[in-house]
Amino acid sequence: MDIQENIVNKVALSGLVSYDLASIRPEGDRVLYDIKDNLFHGLMLREKDFRAFIKEHNWEQYKGKHIAIICSTDAIVPTWAYMLLATKFSEFAETVHFGNLEELESFLFNQAINKLDVEQFKDQKIVIKGCGDVFVPTSAFVSLTSKIKPVAKSIMYGEPCSTVPLYKRKD
């Protein structure tokens, strides 16, 4: 007697669509620019010195990069100084954002999510992939969930074989 068991892939039959946020992570280096290096005695910004720096600095090195601008010290930095940096960075950098690297990453992901065509999620059972080799900020998971909820049939978090249910539309 020959008994053959058929192995059924229940995940494949479930109709789940797995979505990996890492797939929309914008390419390019992330660079943190700390304006503290431009401060006089680490306390305040001197306009004449700062304008000389702006004029002489090699801005070409930021070509195609994503820039986060911060001041890591408790110093007097006028708003126009950050704006002046932005005018120079924007000539070369892909992105210029005020905030730390984590805030920059959130900003980049949110921009990418805003460009997503939600029609691909219409009436689908979506599993938003929860772990991977690429860092995805929590804000991206929140933004994606909010964006696809109006069209998705259901939203889960994790892997197709082990999900956490988040939302199910009542039909």
C-alpha positions as CSV (number, residue, x, y, z in Angstrom):
1,M,0.0,0.0,0.0
2,D,1.5,3.3,-1.1
3,I,0.3,6.3,0.9
4,Q,1.3,9.7,-0.3
5,E,0.4,12.7,1.6
6,N,-0.2,15.9,-0.2
7,I,1.5,18.9,1.5
8,V,-0.8,21.9,1.2
9,N,0.8,25.3,1.4
10,K,-1.9,27.1,3.3
11,V,-0.1,30.5,3.2
12,A,-0.1,30.4,-0.7
13,L,-3.8,29.5,-0.7
14,S,-4.7,32.3,1.8
15,G,-4.5,35.1,-0.8
16,L,-2.2,37.1,1.4
17,V,-0.1,39.8,-0.2
18,S,3.2,40.5,1.6
19,Y,4.5,44.1,1.4
20,D,8.1,44.9,2.5
21,L,8.6,48.6,3.3
22,A,12.3,48.1,2.7
23,S,11.5,47.9,-1.0
24,I,10.7,51.6,-1.1
25,R,13.7,52.8,0.9
26,P,15.3,55.6,-1.1
27,E,18.8,54.8,-2.2
28,G,21.7,57.0,-1.2
29,D,24.0,57.8,1.7
30,R,22.6,59.5,4.8
31,V,24.8,62.3,6.2
32,L,24.4,64.1,9.5
33,Y,25.7,67.7,9.3
34,D,26.2,69.2,12.8
35,I,26.3,73.0,12.8
36,K,28.2,72.9,16.1
37,D,31.4,72.8,14.1
38,N,30.6,76.3,12.8
39,L,30.1,77.8,16.2
40,F,32.4,80.4,17.8
41,H,33.7,78.9,21.0
42,G,30.9,76.3,20.7
43,L,28.4,78.9,21.9
44,M,27.1,81.0,19.0
45,L,27.2,81.5,15.3
46,R,29.1,84.5,13.9
47,E,27.6,85.6,10.7
48,K,30.9,86.8,9.0
49,D,32.7,83.5,9.8
50,F,29.7,81.4,8.8
51,R,29.3,83.1,5.5
52,A,33.0,82.6,4.8
53,F,32.6,78.9,5.5
54,I,29.6,78.7,3.2
55,K,31.6,80.3,0.4
56,E,34.7,78.1,0.8
57,H,33.3,74.7,1.8
58,N,33.4,71.8,-0.6
59,W,29.7,71.2,-1.2
60,E,30.3,68.8,-4.1
61,Q,31.0,66.0,-1.5
62,Y,27.2,66.0,-0.7
63,K,26.2,65.2,-4.3
64,G,23.3,62.8,-4.4
65,K,23.2,62.3,-0.6
66,H,20.4,62.7,1.9
67,I,21.4,65.4,4.5
68,A,20.1,65.8,8.1
69,I,21.0,69.1,9.7
70,I,21.2,69.4,13.5
71,C,22.9,71.4,16.2
72,S,24.0,68.9,18.9
73,T,25.0,71.6,21.4
74,D,22.9,74.1,23.4
75,A,23.9,77.1,21.4
76,I,22.5,80.2,19.9
77,V,21.8,79.4,16.2
78,P,19.6,81.7,14.2
79,T,17.0,80.1,11.9
80,W,18.6,81.9,8.9
81,A,21.8,79.8,9.4
82,Y,20.0,76.6,8.8
83,M,18.2,78.1,5.8
84,L,21.6,79.3,4.4
85,L,22.9,75.7,4.8
86,A,19.9,74.5,3.0
87,T,20.5,76.8,0.0
88,K,24.0,75.2,-0.4
89,F,23.1,71.6,0.3
90,S,20.1,71.7,-2.1
91,E,22.4,72.5,-5.0
92,F,24.0,69.0,-4.6
93,A,22.1,66.8,-2.1
94,E,19.2,64.6,-3.0
95,T,17.4,65.6,0.2
96,V,17.9,68.3,2.9
97,H,16.0,67.8,6.2
98,F,16.3,69.5,9.6
99,G,16.6,66.8,12.2
100,N,18.7,63.8,13.2
101,L,19.3,60.8,11.0
102,E,16.3,58.9,12.4
103,E,14.0,61.8,11.6
104,L,15.6,62.0,8.1
105,E,14.9,58.3,7.6
106,S,11.3,58.8,8.7
107,F,10.9,61.8,6.3
108,L,12.4,59.8,3.4
109,F,10.1,56.8,4.0
110,N,7.0,59.1,4.4
111,Q,7.8,60.8,1.1
112,A,8.0,57.3,-0.6
113,I,4.8,56.2,1.0
114,N,3.0,59.3,-0.1
115,K,3.9,58.5,-3.7
116,L,2.5,54.9,-3.5
117,D,-0.5,54.0,-5.6
118,V,-2.9,52.5,-3.1
119,E,-4.9,50.8,-5.9
120,Q,-2.4,47.9,-5.7
121,F,-3.8,47.2,-2.2
122,K,-7.5,47.5,-3.2
123,D,-9.5,44.6,-1.6
124,Q,-6.3,42.8,-0.7
125,K,-5.3,40.9,2.5
126,I,-2.0,42.7,3.2
127,V,0.8,41.5,5.4
128,I,3.2,44.3,6.2
129,K,6.6,42.6,6.6
130,G,7.9,43.2,10.1
131,C,11.6,42.4,10.0
132,G,14.4,42.4,7.7
133,D,18.0,43.6,7.0
134,V,17.0,47.2,6.3
135,F,16.0,49.5,9.2
136,V,12.5,50.8,8.7
137,P,11.3,53.5,11.2
138,T,8.1,52.9,13.1
139,S,6.6,56.0,11.6
140,A,6.8,54.3,8.1
141,F,4.7,51.4,9.4
142,V,2.1,53.9,10.8
143,S,2.0,55.9,7.6
144,L,1.6,52.9,5.4
145,T,-1.1,51.5,7.6
146,S,-3.1,54.7,7.5
147,K,-2.7,55.1,3.8
148,I,-3.8,51.6,2.8
149,K,-6.6,51.1,5.4
150,P,-9.3,52.8,3.2
151,V,-8.7,50.3,0.4
152,A,-7.4,47.1,2.0
153,K,-9.6,44.2,2.9
154,S,-7.4,43.4,5.9
155,I,-4.0,44.5,7.3
156,M,-1.6,42.3,9.3
157,Y,1.9,42.7,10.5
158,G,4.7,40.1,10.4
159,E,5.2,37.2,8.0
160,P,2.5,35.3,6.1
161,C,3.2,32.3,8.3
162,S,2.9,34.2,11.5
163,T,0.8,37.4,11.5
164,V,-0.6,39.9,14.0
165,P,-4.0,41.0,12.7
166,L,-4.5,44.8,12.7
167,Y,-7.5,45.6,10.7
168,K,-10.3,43.8,8.9
169,R,-12.9,45.6,6.8
170,K,-16.5,44.7,7.6
171,D,-18.2,43.9,4.3
